Amino acid sequence: MTDPTSRYASLNVVTATVPDGTGGSREVRCLSRRLLPMPGSAHTLTEHTVAPGDRPDTIAAAALGDPTQFWRICDAHPVIHPDELTAADRIGTRIPIPFPLA
């Protein structure tokens, strides 16, 4: 079971058959694939200017009231790793903070 505020909360549990390493197979349960929203599709709540020492979780805590919701900010930007949002080359960049979706 996932936390209701997790990025995985709405995903279905699926069963996959995988090799077991002995020539047989076994079934494993996992979450279905999570598709990211299109960048730019979220409505902007506010903007944040990236400063030295910023981290995605501290930005989420300040803007959304919950540091564990950093993934909402990451989803709204085309980044692979959350730290890309606050990398040294991004200092001074304004990043939109999306409205949290229900």
LOLUMMAR-323057 format. One line per field, with one value per atom (N, C-alpha, C, CB): residue in one letter; atom name; x, y, z. Coordinates in nm, 2 decimals. Glycine has a CB too. Example, Ala and Ser with C-alpha at 12.3 -4.5 7.8 and 13.67 -1.06 7.14 Angstrom:
residues 2
dokol: (a	a	a	a	s	s	s	s)
kolpa: (N	CA	C	CB	N	CA	C	CB)
x: (1.32	1.23	1.32	1.13	1.28	1.37	1.29	1.41)
y: (-0.57	-0.45	-0.33	-0.45	-0.22	-0.11	0.00	-0.06)
z: (0.78	0.78	0.78	0.90	0.71	0.71	0.79	0.57)
This chain:
residues 102
dokol: (m	m	m	m	t	t	t	t	d	d	d	d	p	p	p	p	t	t	t	t	s	s	s	s	r	r	r	r	y	y	y	y	a	a	a	a	s	s	s	s	l	l	l	l	n	n	n	n	v	v	v	v	v	v	v	v	t	t	t	t	a	a	a	a	t	t	t	t	v	v	v	v	p	p	p	p	d	d	d	d	g	g	g	g	t	t	t	t	g	g	g	g	g	g	g	g	s	s	s	s	r	r	r	r	e	e	e	e	v	v	v	v	r	r	r	r	c	c	c	c	l	l	l	l	s	s	s	s	r	r	r	r	r	r	r	r	l	l	l	l	l	l	l	l	p	p	p	p	m	m	m	m	p	p	p	p	g	g	g	g	s	s	s	s	a	a	a	a	h	h	h	h	t	t	t	t	l	l	l	l	t	t	t	t	e	e	e	e	h	h	h	h	t	t	t	t	v	v	v	v	a	a	a	a	p	p	p	p	g	g	g	g	d	d	d	d	r	r	r	r	p	p	p	p	d	d	d	d	t	t	t	t	i	i	i	i	a	a	a	a	a	a	a	a	a	a	a	a	a	a	a	a	l	l	l	l	g	g	g	g	d	d	d	d	p	p	p	p	t	t	t	t	q	q	q	q	f	f	f	f	w	w	w	w	r	r	r	r	i	i	i	i	c	c	c	c	d	d	d	d	a	a	a	a	h	h	h	h	p	p	p	p	v	v	v	v	i	i	i	i	h	h	h	h	p	p	p	p	d	d	d	d	e	e	e	e	l	l	l	l	t	t	t	t	a	a	a	a	a	a	a	a	d	d	d	d	r	r	r	r	i	i	i	i	g	g	g	g	t	t	t	t	r	r	r	r	i	i	i	i	p	p	p	p	i	i	i	i	p	p	p	p	f	f	f	f	p	p	p	p	l	l	l	l	a	a	a	a)
kolpa: (N	CA	C	CB	N	CA	C	CB	N	CA	C	CB	N	CA	C	CB	N	CA	C	CB	N	CA	C	CB	N	CA	C	CB	N	CA	C	CB	N	CA	C	CB	N	CA	C	CB	N	CA	C	CB	N	CA	C	CB	N	CA	C	CB	N	CA	C	CB	N	CA	C	CB	N	CA	C	CB	N	CA	C	CB	N	CA	C	CB	N	CA	C	CB	N	CA	C	CB	N	CA	C	CB	N	CA	C	CB	N	CA	C	CB	N	CA	C	CB	N	CA	C	CB	N	CA	C	CB	N	CA	C	CB	N	CA	C	CB	N	CA	C	CB	N	CA	C	CB	N	CA	C	CB	N	CA	C	CB	N	CA	C	CB	N	CA	C	CB	N	CA	C	CB	N	CA	C	CB	N	CA	C	CB	N	CA	C	CB	N	CA	C	CB	N	CA	C	CB	N	CA	C	CB	N	CA	C	CB	N	CA	C	CB	N	CA	C	CB	N	CA	C	CB	N	CA	C	CB	N	CA	C	CB	N	CA	C	CB	N	CA	C	CB	N	CA	C	CB	N	CA	C	CB	N	CA	C	CB	N	CA	C	CB	N	CA	C	CB	N	CA	C	CB	N	CA	C	CB	N	CA	C	CB	N	CA	C	CB	N	CA	C	CB	N	CA	C	CB	N	CA	C	CB	N	CA	C	CB	N	CA	C	CB	N	CA	C	CB	N	CA	C	CB	N	CA	C	CB	N	CA	C	CB	N	CA	C	CB	N	CA	C	CB	N	CA	C	CB	N	CA	C	CB	N	CA	C	CB	N	CA	C	CB	N	CA	C	CB	N	CA	C	CB	N	CA	C	CB	N	CA	C	CB	N	CA	C	CB	N	CA	C	CB	N	CA	C	CB	N	CA	C	CB	N	CA	C	CB	N	CA	C	CB	N	CA	C	CB	N	CA	C	CB	N	CA	C	CB	N	CA	C	CB	N	CA	C	CB	N	CA	C	CB	N	CA	C	CB	N	CA	C	CB	N	CA	C	CB	N	CA	C	CB	N	CA	C	CB	N	CA	C	CB	N	CA	C	CB	N	CA	C	CB	N	CA	C	CB	N	CA	C	CB	N	CA	C	CB	N	CA	C	CB	N	CA	C	CB)
x: (0.09	0.00	0.09	-0.10	0.05	0.13	0.06	0.15	0.14	0.08	-0.01	0.20	-0.12	-0.22	-0.16	-0.34	-0.05	0.01	0.12	0.05	0.15	0.26	0.23	0.30	0.34	0.32	0.27	0.45	0.28	0.24	0.10	0.34	0.03	-0.09	-0.20	-0.14	-0.21	-0.32	-0.29	-0.35	-0.17	-0.13	-0.19	0.02	-0.22	-0.27	-0.16	-0.36	-0.19	-0.09	-0.12	-0.11	-0.01	-0.02	0.07	0.02	0.05	0.13	0.21	0.04	0.34	0.42	0.49	0.53	0.51	0.58	0.72	0.51	0.82	0.96	1.04	1.02	1.15	1.24	1.28	1.36	1.29	1.33	1.48	1.25	1.55	1.70	1.73	1.75	1.63	1.65	1.58	1.60	1.55	1.48	1.33	1.52	1.28	1.13	1.09	1.09	0.98	0.93	0.86	0.84	0.84	0.77	0.69	0.86	0.59	0.50	0.55	0.35	0.55	0.58	0.48	0.72	0.45	0.35	0.42	0.25	0.38	0.44	0.34	0.56	0.38	0.29	0.30	0.33	0.19	0.19	0.28	0.04	0.30	0.39	0.32	0.42	0.40	0.35	0.40	0.41	0.30	0.33	0.33	0.22	0.43	0.45	0.35	0.59	0.31	0.23	0.31	0.16	0.25	0.32	0.37	0.23	0.50	0.56	0.48	0.71	0.45	0.37	0.22	0.41	0.18	0.03	-0.03	0.00	0.06	0.01	-0.01	0.11	-0.11	-0.14	-0.04	-0.28	0.01	0.11	0.05	0.20	0.10	0.06	0.14	0.07	0.27	0.37	0.50	0.39	0.59	0.72	0.83	0.76	0.94	1.05	1.18	1.06	1.26	1.39	1.49	1.42	1.56	1.66	1.77	1.71	1.81	1.92	2.02	1.86	2.14	2.24	2.19	2.37	2.21	2.17	2.02	2.18	1.95	1.81	1.81	1.74	1.71	1.69	1.54	1.73	1.51	1.37	1.28	1.36	1.32	1.24	1.21	1.30	1.32	1.30	1.21	1.43	1.22	1.13	0.98	1.17	0.96	0.83	0.77	0.83	0.86	0.81	0.77	0.93	0.84	0.81	0.68	0.92	0.68	0.57	0.44	0.62	0.46	0.34	0.31	0.37	0.40	0.38	0.42	0.24	0.48	0.52	0.64	0.40	0.75	0.87	0.86	0.99	0.78	0.76	0.69	0.69	0.64	0.57	0.66	0.45	0.79	0.89	0.87	1.03	0.81	0.79	0.69	0.74	0.60	0.50	0.57	0.39	0.67	0.75	0.84	0.84	0.90	0.98	0.89	1.05	0.77	0.69	0.65	0.56	0.65	0.61	0.73	0.56	0.85	0.97	1.03	1.07	1.09	1.16	1.29	1.17	1.30	1.42	1.42	1.45	1.53	1.54	1.57	1.66	1.65	1.69	1.64	1.84	1.58	1.53	1.64	1.47	1.76	1.86	1.90	1.99	1.85	1.87	1.80	1.82	1.69	1.61	1.69	1.48	1.78	1.85	2.00	1.82	2.05	2.19	2.25	2.21	2.38	2.45	2.42	2.60	2.40	2.38	2.23	2.40	2.15	2.01	1.99	1.92	2.10	2.08	2.04	2.22	1.93	1.87	1.76	1.98	1.74	1.63	1.50	1.66	1.39	1.26	1.19	1.18	1.15	1.08	0.94	1.15	0.84	0.70	0.67	0.61	0.60	0.55	0.40	0.57	0.37	0.24	0.14	0.23	0.01	-0.09	-0.09	-0.23	-0.10	-0.11	-0.25	-0.10	-0.25	-0.38	-0.43	-0.35	-0.56	-0.63	-0.61	-0.77)
y: (-0.12	0.00	0.12	0.00	0.22	0.35	0.46	0.39	0.55	0.67	0.74	0.76	0.79	0.86	0.99	0.90	1.04	1.16	1.13	1.26	1.00	0.95	0.97	0.81	0.99	0.99	0.86	1.03	0.76	0.62	0.58	0.52	0.67	0.63	0.59	0.75	0.65	0.62	0.50	0.74	0.44	0.33	0.20	0.32	0.11	-0.02	-0.12	-0.07	-0.22	-0.33	-0.43	-0.39	-0.47	-0.57	-0.69	-0.50	-0.80	-0.92	-0.94	-1.04	-0.97	-1.00	-1.13	-0.89	-1.21	-1.34	-1.31	-1.45	-1.35	-1.33	-1.46	-1.22	-1.47	-1.59	-1.60	-1.59	-1.72	-1.74	-1.77	-1.84	-1.78	-1.81	-1.96	-1.75	-2.04	-2.19	-2.25	-2.25	-2.17	-2.23	-2.22	-2.37	-2.18	-2.17	-2.02	-2.24	-2.00	-1.86	-1.84	-1.82	-1.72	-1.68	-1.56	-1.67	-1.54	-1.42	-1.32	-1.45	-1.19	-1.08	-0.98	-1.02	-0.91	-0.80	-0.67	-0.81	-0.58	-0.45	-0.34	-0.45	-0.22	-0.11	-0.09	0.02	-0.06	-0.03	0.09	-0.01	0.11	0.22	0.36	0.20	0.45	0.58	0.68	0.64	0.74	0.83	0.97	0.82	1.05	1.18	1.28	1.23	1.38	1.48	1.56	1.58	1.61	1.69	1.82	1.73	1.85	1.97	2.09	1.99	2.18	2.30	2.28	2.35	2.16	2.14	2.17	1.99	2.19	2.22	2.37	2.17	2.41	2.55	2.60	2.57	2.72	2.77	2.83	2.88	2.78	2.84	2.96	2.73	2.95	3.06	3.03	3.07	3.11	3.09	3.09	3.19	3.03	3.03	3.06	2.90	3.15	3.18	3.10	3.34	3.01	2.92	3.00	2.82	2.97	3.03	2.93	3.11	2.97	2.87	2.80	2.94	2.67	2.59	2.54	2.67	2.58	2.53	2.38	2.61	2.31	2.17	2.16	2.07	2.06	2.04	2.02	1.92	1.95	1.93	2.06	1.82	2.14	2.27	2.37	2.33	2.36	2.45	2.40	2.44	2.27	2.21	2.24	2.06	2.23	2.27	2.41	2.24	2.50	2.64	2.68	2.73	2.62	2.65	2.57	2.64	2.44	2.35	2.31	2.23	2.34	2.30	2.16	2.32	2.09	1.95	1.91	1.85	1.89	1.86	1.73	1.84	1.63	1.51	1.53	1.41	1.65	1.67	1.73	1.77	1.73	1.78	1.72	1.75	1.60	1.53	1.60	1.39	1.68	1.76	1.87	1.82	1.93	2.03	1.97	2.11	1.85	1.78	1.74	1.66	1.69	1.65	1.76	1.59	1.89	2.00	2.05	2.11	1.99	2.03	1.91	2.10	1.93	1.82	1.79	1.85	1.73	1.69	1.54	1.76	1.47	1.33	1.31	1.27	1.39	1.38	1.51	1.36	1.50	1.62	1.73	1.58	1.69	1.79	1.88	1.72	1.83	1.92	2.05	1.84	2.05	2.18	2.29	2.15	2.24	2.34	2.33	2.31	2.28	2.27	2.41	2.19	2.42	2.55	2.63	2.52	2.57	2.64	2.69	2.56	2.66	2.71	2.82	2.59	2.86	2.97	3.09	3.00	3.16	3.28	3.25	3.35	3.12	3.08	3.08	2.94	3.12	3.12	2.99	3.24	2.91	2.79	2.79	2.66	2.76	2.76	2.65	2.75	2.68	2.57	2.55	2.62	2.42	2.39	2.38	2.26	2.40	2.38	2.23	2.42	2.19	2.05	2.00	2.02	1.89	1.83	1.74	1.75	1.73	1.64	1.49	1.67)
z: (0.00	0.00	0.00	0.12	-0.08	-0.08	-0.01	-0.23	0.04	0.11	0.01	0.16	0.06	-0.03	-0.10	0.05	-0.04	-0.11	-0.20	0.00	-0.21	-0.29	-0.44	-0.26	-0.52	-0.66	-0.72	-0.73	-0.64	-0.69	-0.64	-0.65	-0.56	-0.50	-0.59	-0.42	-0.71	-0.80	-0.90	-0.89	-0.88	-0.97	-0.93	-0.98	-1.02	-1.00	-0.97	-1.12	-0.89	-0.86	-0.98	-0.72	-1.04	-1.15	-1.12	-1.29	-1.18	-1.17	-1.29	-1.13	-1.28	-1.39	-1.37	-1.42	-1.48	-1.47	-1.52	-1.56	-1.43	-1.46	-1.45	-1.37	-1.51	-1.49	-1.35	-1.59	-1.30	-1.16	-1.14	-1.09	-1.26	-1.25	-1.25	-1.13	-1.25	-1.25	-1.37	-1.12	-1.47	-1.59	-1.58	-1.61	-1.46	-1.44	-1.44	-1.31	-1.38	-1.37	-1.24	-1.49	-1.21	-1.09	-1.11	-0.96	-1.03	-1.04	-0.94	-1.03	-0.98	-0.89	-0.90	-0.91	-0.79	-0.79	-0.79	-0.67	-0.87	-0.88	-0.91	-0.98	-0.90	-0.95	-1.10	-0.87	-1.16	-1.30	-1.33	-1.35	-1.46	-1.50	-1.47	-1.65	-1.43	-1.40	-1.52	-1.27	-1.58	-1.69	-1.64	-1.80	-1.68	-1.63	-1.71	-1.65	-1.65	-1.72	-1.82	-1.62	-1.92	-2.02	-1.95	-2.14	-1.97	-1.91	-1.96	-1.95	-1.87	-1.90	-1.89	-2.03	-1.85	-1.85	-1.71	-1.88	-1.61	-1.47	-1.46	-1.37	-1.38	-1.35	-1.25	-1.31	-1.26	-1.17	-1.04	-1.24	-0.93	-0.80	-0.77	-0.69	-0.79	-0.76	-0.83	-0.61	-0.82	-0.88	-0.77	-0.99	-0.79	-0.69	-0.77	-0.62	-0.72	-0.78	-0.71	-0.77	-0.79	-0.73	-0.67	-0.84	-0.55	-0.48	-0.43	-0.35	-0.41	-0.36	-0.23	-0.33	-0.23	-0.11	-0.12	0.01	-0.22	-0.24	-0.27	-0.35	-0.23	-0.26	-0.30	-0.14	-0.38	-0.42	-0.30	-0.51	-0.19	-0.08	0.00	0.01	0.01	0.09	0.01	0.12	-0.12	-0.20	-0.19	-0.35	-0.19	-0.17	-0.03	-0.19	0.07	0.20	0.21	0.31	0.15	0.16	0.07	0.11	-0.05	-0.14	-0.12	-0.28	-0.09	-0.08	0.06	-0.17	0.16	0.30	0.33	0.33	0.24	0.26	0.18	0.23	0.24	0.17	0.09	0.26	0.12	0.05	-0.09	0.13	-0.11	-0.23	-0.34	-0.21	-0.32	-0.42	-0.56	-0.37	-0.56	-0.69	-0.78	-0.67	-0.71	-0.79	-0.87	-0.70	-0.81	-0.88	-0.99	-0.78	-0.96	-1.06	-1.18	-1.00	-1.15	-1.26	-1.36	-1.21	-1.30	-1.38	-1.47	-1.30	-1.45	-1.53	-1.59	-1.43	-1.71	-1.78	-1.72	-1.93	-1.60	-1.54	-1.51	-1.40	-1.51	-1.48	-1.33	-1.57	-1.28	-1.13	-1.06	-1.11	-0.95	-0.88	-0.85	-0.75	-0.83	-0.80	-0.93	-0.76	-1.04	-1.16	-1.15	-1.29	-1.07	-1.06	-0.98	-0.98	-0.90	-0.81	-0.83	-0.67	-0.95	-0.98	-0.99	-1.11	-0.97	-0.97	-1.10	-0.97	-1.21	-1.34	-1.34	-1.46	-1.24	-1.24	-1.14	-1.20	-1.07	-0.97	-1.04	-0.90	-0.98	-1.04	-1.14	-1.12	-1.17	-1.26	-1.18	-1.32	-1.24	-1.18	-1.23	-1.22	-1.13	-1.17	-1.12	-1.10	-1.20	-1.16	-1.07	-1.29	-0.97	-0.87	-0.90	-0.72	-0.94	-0.98	-0.86	-1.06	-0.89	-0.79	-0.76	-0.84	-0.63	-0.60	-0.65	-0.45	-0.72	-0.77	-0.66	-0.90	-0.65	-0.56	-0.59	-0.54)
